[in-house]
């Protein structure tokens, strides 16, 4: 038994509940992983090349890691995070690793520490705690294993028991890597998801040029409202051909609108000509969520809404390193009034599936659970991003189950760029859910046979059903 990955981790301390949690977990721990939303790179699976070194695999691409280190004064350049202008950053993987090891103590008590310890122990056979003193041994062991065929991306995909994984690509992506995967004959199932932020958000960098490119690749006139909507329809169909079952929308708010076609066309004309009116830009984003929902009724793509993040909060970091460098900060988010225009339009449609996420936990019991507990089109996404932790997962279950139940949620998705952490993240979710169910059994609120059934649904079946996989 590893000292870092105790078999009873995250289970209740009380004997009876711990015993039930163990039994529930035994029934789900070996289930295949369904990863219906995430950000791993499809290039990995297409080319199936060895990962270059431990730092490039585990540190450089993972904002959970480098944001914590940056908060304690470690420069992103010293962690090898690339700059936009190509100015020098550290490229020596061993130096980056030593810096990481010297600061590993910063992750005590965090979910990142849980995931990393799991990866070190289960994937690489390193059962002691990472320290500056053993950093070279960790690095050499991982580096050596990464050169073996059984640590290439496809082999790890199969070792992790992944049944299907969804990546996320922008509306302008040519999906070449997905075509390569499909044409390779490999049996692993990797699908894409349609992320149109670059062509629906007027504040997205290069928005006007993006619309021009959008028209070029679809053959539609994106200078007109009708042509612009047709471009989305064609692009969504193209993504479906490459396995997509969902679209994803990272708007700053959950605001929606339901304008008449004439009013929407007039708004589009003003946005297309470069409107500087913030109210109009917000209204356009709001209208596009409703338009995407209406398109989902036609083509069956599940609509995911990931609102409530002030993205790229530090402009200096954004200018130097670009997007998604750890400076995305949760904000208060309204759902009841914000979603009403969309819900008035399509909310009672049982054929539509809209998955809502939040970074504002105060909205769970007050807004999200009551909404998902009555509107047929709505489902609740799991605890996400900053709340993708044992505590966040527990709070999610405690605040949503009483009103939305289990079956208006969609199981777990890992939403990660850190490929090796996927089994660890799913393991944490399965353990937390089993612990929650064990409490219901101990309190005589749920039969143990029912708890086993629910545990399987939460770990596997709900995600497949909700995402139409």
C-alpha positions in Angstrom: 0.0 0.0 0.0 1.3 3.4 -0.9 1.7 5.9 1.9 0.4 8.6 -0.5 -2.7 6.8 -1.8 -4.4 5.2 1.2 -7.3 2.8 0.1 -9.7 4.6 2.4 -8.9 8.1 1.3 -11.9 10.4 1.1 -14.1 7.9 2.8 -16.0 8.7 6.1 -14.2 8.3 9.4 -17.2 6.6 11.0 -16.9 2.8 10.8 -20.3 2.0 9.4 -20.4 4.6 6.7 -16.8 3.8 5.8 -17.7 0.2 5.3 -20.6 1.0 3.0 -18.5 3.5 1.1 -15.8 0.8 0.5 -18.5 -1.6 -0.8 -19.9 1.0 -3.1 -16.5 2.0 -4.4 -15.6 -1.6 -5.1 -18.6 -1.7 -7.5 -17.5 1.3 -9.5 -13.7 1.7 -9.3 -13.2 -0.5 -12.4 -15.8 1.1 -14.6 -14.6 2.6 -17.9 -13.9 6.3 -17.9 -16.3 8.5 -19.9 -14.7 11.9 -20.3 -17.3 13.9 -22.2 -15.7 17.3 -21.9 -12.0 18.3 -21.6 -9.0 20.0 -23.2 -6.5 17.3 -23.9 -4.7 17.8 -27.2 -6.0 15.5 -30.1 -2.5 15.7 -31.6 -1.3 13.4 -28.9 -3.6 10.6 -29.9 -3.2 11.3 -33.6 0.6 11.1 -33.7 1.1 8.8 -30.7 4.6 10.1 -30.0 6.3 9.8 -26.7 5.8 12.7 -24.3 9.1 14.6 -24.3 10.0 14.9 -20.6 8.3 14.9 -17.1 8.1 18.7 -17.0 6.5 19.1 -20.4 4.0 16.5 -19.5 3.1 17.4 -15.9 4.0 21.1 -15.2 4.3 23.3 -18.3 0.7 22.8 -19.6 -1.1 22.7 -16.3 -2.4 26.0 -15.0 -3.5 24.4 -11.7 0.2 23.9 -11.0 1.8 27.1 -12.3 -0.8 29.5 -11.0 0.0 28.3 -7.4 3.7 28.6 -8.0 3.3 32.0 -9.5 1.3 33.1 -6.5 4.4 32.4 -4.4 6.7 34.4 -6.6 7.9 31.8 -9.1 8.2 33.3 -12.6 6.3 31.6 -15.4 9.4 31.9 -17.6 11.3 29.7 -15.1 8.6 27.1 -15.3 9.0 26.9 -19.1 5.6 28.6 -19.9 6.0 29.9 -23.5 5.8 33.6 -24.2 3.8 35.1 -27.1 6.8 36.9 -28.6 9.2 34.0 -28.3 11.3 35.6 -25.6 13.5 33.1 -23.7 12.0 30.8 -21.1 13.5 27.8 -19.3 13.8 24.8 -21.6 15.7 22.4 -19.3 13.1 20.0 -18.1 15.3 19.0 -15.1 15.7 22.5 -13.9 11.9 23.1 -14.1 11.4 19.9 -12.2 13.7 20.9 -9.4 12.0 24.2 -9.0 8.6 22.3 -8.9 10.0 19.9 -6.3 11.3 22.7 -4.1 7.8 24.1 -4.0 5.8 20.9 -3.9 4.8 21.7 -0.3 2.7 24.6 -1.5 0.1 22.0 -2.7 -0.6 20.5 0.7 -4.3 20.0 1.1 -5.2 20.8 -2.5 -6.8 18.6 -5.1 -3.7 19.1 -7.2 -1.7 17.3 -4.6 -4.2 14.4 -4.6 -4.0 14.1 -8.4 -0.2 14.3 -8.5 0.4 11.8 -5.7 -2.0 9.4 -7.5 -0.1 9.9 -10.8 3.3 9.4 -9.2 2.2 6.2 -7.3 -0.2 4.5 -9.7 1.3 5.5 -13.0 5.0 5.7 -12.3 5.4 3.5 -9.2 6.8 6.3 -7.0 5.3 5.8 -3.6 7.2 8.3 -1.5 6.6 12.1 -1.2 8.3 14.3 -3.8 11.0 16.4 -2.2 14.0 18.4 -3.4 16.2 15.5 -2.2 14.5 12.8 -4.4 13.6 15.1 -7.3 16.3 13.6 -9.6 15.1 10.1 -8.9 11.5 11.0 -9.7 12.5 12.8 -12.9 14.7 10.0 -14.1 12.1 7.3 -13.3 9.4 9.2 -15.1 11.6 10.2 -18.1 12.7 6.6 -18.6 9.1 5.3 -18.5 7.9 7.9 -20.9 10.2 6.5 -23.6 8.6 3.1 -23.5 5.8 2.2 -25.9 3.5 1.5 -23.0 3.6 5.2 -22.0 2.7 6.6 -25.4 -0.6 8.4 -25.5 -2.7 5.6 -27.1 -1.3 3.0 -24.7 -2.1 5.3 -21.7 -5.6 5.9 -23.1 -6.2 2.2 -23.0 -4.4 1.7 -19.7 -6.6 4.4 -18.1 -9.6 2.4 -19.3 -11.0 5.4 -21.2 -14.1 4.4 -23.2 -14.5 7.8 -24.9 -12.9 11.2 -24.5 -14.0 14.6 -25.9 -11.6 17.3 -26.7 -12.7 20.9 -27.4 -11.9 22.7 -30.6 -12.7 26.2 -31.8 -15.1 26.9 -34.6 -12.2 27.7 -37.0 -10.2 24.5 -36.3 -9.7 22.2 -39.3 -10.0 19.1 -37.1 -7.0 17.6 -38.9 -5.9 15.6 -35.8 -9.4 14.1 -35.4 -9.3 13.0 -39.1 -5.9 11.4 -38.5 -7.2 9.5 -35.5 -10.3 8.4 -37.4 -8.2 7.3 -40.4 -5.5 5.5 -38.4 -7.7 2.5 -37.6 -7.0 2.8 -33.9 -10.0 1.7 -31.8 -9.7 4.5 -29.2 -12.7 6.8 -29.3 -11.7 10.5 -29.4 -14.4 13.0 -30.3 -14.5 16.8 -30.6 -16.8 19.5 -29.2 -17.8 22.7 -30.9 -16.5 25.8 -29.1 -17.6 28.9 -31.1 -16.5 31.6 -28.7 -14.1 33.2 -31.2 -17.0 33.9 -33.6 -19.8 34.7 -31.1 -18.0 37.0 -28.7 -17.3 40.5 -30.0 -14.7 40.9 -27.3 -12.7 37.9 -28.5 -9.3 38.9 -29.9 -9.5 39.3 -33.7 -13.3 38.9 -33.8 -13.9 40.7 -37.1 -11.2 38.7 -38.9 -12.5 35.5 -37.3 -15.9 36.2 -38.9 -14.2 36.7 -42.3 -12.4 33.4 -41.9 -15.6 31.8 -40.7 -17.2 32.7 -44.0 -14.3 31.5 -46.0 -14.2 28.0 -44.6 -18.0 27.5 -44.7 -18.8 29.2 -48.0 -21.4 31.4 -46.2 -21.8 35.1 -46.3 -20.9 36.1 -42.7 -21.6 39.7 -43.5 -25.3 38.9 -43.2 -27.3 37.5 -40.2 -28.8 34.7 -42.2 -25.4 33.8 -43.7 -23.7 33.9 -40.3 -26.3 31.5 -38.8 -25.9 29.2 -41.8 -22.1 29.2 -41.2 -22.7 27.9 -37.7 -25.1 25.2 -38.9 -22.5 24.0 -41.5 -19.7 24.1 -39.0 -21.7 22.2 -36.4 -22.5 19.6 -39.0 -18.8 19.3 -39.8 -18.0 18.8 -36.1 -20.7 16.2 -35.8 -19.0 14.3 -38.7 -15.9 14.2 -36.5 -17.8 12.7 -33.6 -19.0 15.8 -31.7 -22.0 15.3 -29.5 -21.8 18.7 -27.7 -21.0 22.4 -28.1 -19.4 24.4 -25.4 -19.7 28.1 -24.5 -17.4 30.0 -22.2 -19.3 33.2 -21.8 -18.6 35.6 -19.0 -22.2 35.4 -17.8 -25.3 33.2 -18.3 -27.2 36.0 -19.9 -29.5 35.1 -22.8 -31.8 37.0 -25.1 -34.7 36.1 -27.4 -34.9 38.8 -30.0 -37.1 38.8 -33.1 -35.3 37.7 -36.2 -35.4 41.3 -37.5 -34.1 42.8 -34.3 -31.3 40.1 -34.2 -30.3 40.9 -37.7 -30.1 44.6 -37.0 -28.0 43.9 -33.9 -25.7 41.7 -36.0 -25.2 44.4 -38.5 -24.1 46.8 -35.8 -21.8 44.2 -34.3 -20.3 43.3 -37.6 -19.5 46.9 -38.3 -17.5 47.1 -35.1 -20.0 48.5 -32.5 -18.2 49.8 -29.4 -21.4 49.8 -27.3 -20.8 47.3 -24.5 -24.6 46.8 -24.0 -24.9 45.7 -27.7 -22.0 43.4 -27.4 -23.4 41.8 -24.3 -26.8 41.5 -26.0 -25.2 39.8 -29.0 -23.5 37.2 -26.8 -26.8 36.6 -25.0 -28.7 36.2 -28.2 -26.2 33.7 -29.5 -26.7 31.4 -26.6 -30.3 31.2 -27.5 -29.5 30.7 -31.2 -27.2 27.9 -30.2 -29.9 26.3 -28.1 -32.3 26.4 -31.1 -29.7 24.8 -33.3 -29.2 22.1 -30.7 -32.9 21.3 -31.0 -32.3 20.7 -34.7 -29.0 18.8 -34.7 -29.0 17.2 -31.3 -25.7 18.7 -29.9 -25.7 19.0 -26.2 -25.3 22.6 -25.2 -22.8 23.3 -22.4 -22.7 26.7 -20.7 -19.5 27.5 -18.7 -20.2 31.0 -17.4 -18.9 33.0 -14.5 -15.2 33.4 -15.1 -13.4 36.7 -15.5 -10.9 35.3 -17.9 -7.3 36.6 -18.2 -7.7 38.9 -15.2 -4.1 40.1 -15.3 -3.5 42.1 -18.5 0.2 42.0 -18.2 0.3 38.2 -18.1 -2.2 38.1 -21.0 0.0 40.3 -23.1 3.1 38.3 -22.4 1.9 34.7 -22.2 -1.6 34.7 -23.8 -4.8 33.2 -22.8 -5.4 30.5 -20.1 -2.4 31.1 -17.9 -4.1 30.7 -14.5 -5.6 34.2 -14.2 -9.3 33.2 -14.6 -11.2 34.3 -11.5 -14.7 33.2 -10.5 -17.5 35.9 -10.4 -21.0 36.1 -9.0 -23.4 34.7 -11.6 -27.2 35.0 -12.0 -29.1 32.2 -13.6 -32.8 32.7 -12.9 -33.3 35.9 -14.7 -30.3 35.5 -17.1 -31.6 32.2 -18.6 -35.2 33.1 -18.7 -35.3 34.3 -22.4 -33.7 31.0 -23.5 -36.0 29.0 -21.2 -39.0 30.9 -22.5 -38.0 29.8 -26.0 -36.9 26.2 -25.5 -36.7 25.3 -21.8 -39.6 22.9 -21.8 -38.3 20.9 -24.8 -37.5 17.4 -23.6 -35.4 16.8 -26.7 -33.0 19.5 -25.8 -30.1 19.0 -23.3 -28.5 22.1 -21.8 -25.8 21.4 -19.2 -25.2 24.3 -16.8 -22.0 24.8 -14.9 -21.1 27.4 -12.3 -18.1 28.9 -10.4 -20.6 30.6 -8.0 -21.5 27.9 -5.5 -24.0 30.2 -3.8 -26.3 29.6 -6.9 -26.5 25.8 -6.4 -29.4 25.5 -4.0 -30.9 28.9 -4.7 -31.0 28.8 -8.5 -29.4 25.9 -10.4 -31.0 23.0 -8.6 -34.5 24.5 -8.7 -34.1 25.3 -12.4 -32.8 21.8 -13.3 -35.4 20.3 -11.0 -38.3 21.4 -13.2 -37.1 22.4 -16.8 -36.8 19.3 -19.0 -34.1 20.9 -21.1 -31.7 21.6 -18.1 -29.1 19.4 -16.5 -26.4 20.3 -13.9 -22.8 19.9 -14.8 -20.6 18.6 -11.9 -18.4 20.7 -9.6 -16.0 22.5 -12.0 -12.6 24.1 -12.1 -11.9 25.8 -8.8 -14.5 23.5 -7.2 -13.2 20.3 -8.8 -12.1 19.1 -5.4 -13.3 16.7 -2.7 -14.9 19.6 -0.8 -16.4 21.1 -3.9 -17.9 17.8 -5.0 -19.4 17.2 -1.5 -20.9 20.7 -1.5 -22.3 20.0 -5.0 -24.1 16.9 -3.9 -25.3 18.4 -0.6 -26.8 21.5 -2.2 -28.3 20.0 -5.4 -29.6 16.6 -4.5 -32.5 17.7 -2.4 -34.0 19.7 -5.2 -32.7 18.3 -8.5 -32.0 14.7 -7.4 -29.3 12.6 -9.0 -30.9 12.2 -12.4 -30.9 15.9 -13.3 -27.1 15.8 -13.1 -24.6 14.5 -15.6 -22.1 12.4 -13.6 -18.5 13.6 -13.7 -16.3 15.1 -16.3 -12.7 16.0 -15.7 -12.4 19.1 -17.8 -8.6 18.9 -17.9 -5.6 19.5 -20.1 -3.5 17.2 -17.8 -3.9 13.8 -19.4 -2.2 11.7 -16.7 -4.5 13.2 -14.1 -7.7 11.9 -15.7 -7.9 8.6 -13.8 -7.0 10.4 -10.5 -9.8 12.9 -11.0 -12.4 10.3 -11.8 -11.2 8.2 -8.8 -11.7 11.2 -6.5 -15.2 11.8 -7.9 -16.2 8.2 -7.4 -14.8 8.1 -3.9 -16.6 11.3 -2.9 -19.9 10.2 -4.4 -19.6 6.8 -2.7 -19.0 8.6 0.6 -22.1 10.8 0.1 -24.2 7.8 -0.8 -22.9 5.9 2.3 -24.2 8.7 4.5 -27.6 8.4 3.0 -27.6 4.6 3.6 -26.4 5.1 7.2 -29.2 7.6 7.8 -31.7 5.1 6.3 -32.6 7.5 3.5 -31.5 5.2 0.8 -31.3 1.4 0.5 -27.9 -0.1 0.0 -29.0 -1.8 -3.2 -30.2 1.5 -4.5 -27.0 3.2 -3.5 -25.0 0.7 -5.6 -27.2 1.5 -8.6 -26.8 5.2 -8.1 -23.1 4.9 -7.7 -22.8 3.3 -11.1 -25.0 5.9 -12.6 -22.9 8.7 -11.2 -19.6 7.1 -12.2 -20.6 6.0 -15.7 -24.1 5.9 -17.1 -25.3 9.5 -16.5 -22.4 11.0 -18.5 -23.0 8.6 -21.4 -26.7 9.4 -21.4 -26.5 13.2 -21.0 -23.8 13.6 -23.6 -25.4 11.1 -26.0 -22.3 9.0 -26.1 
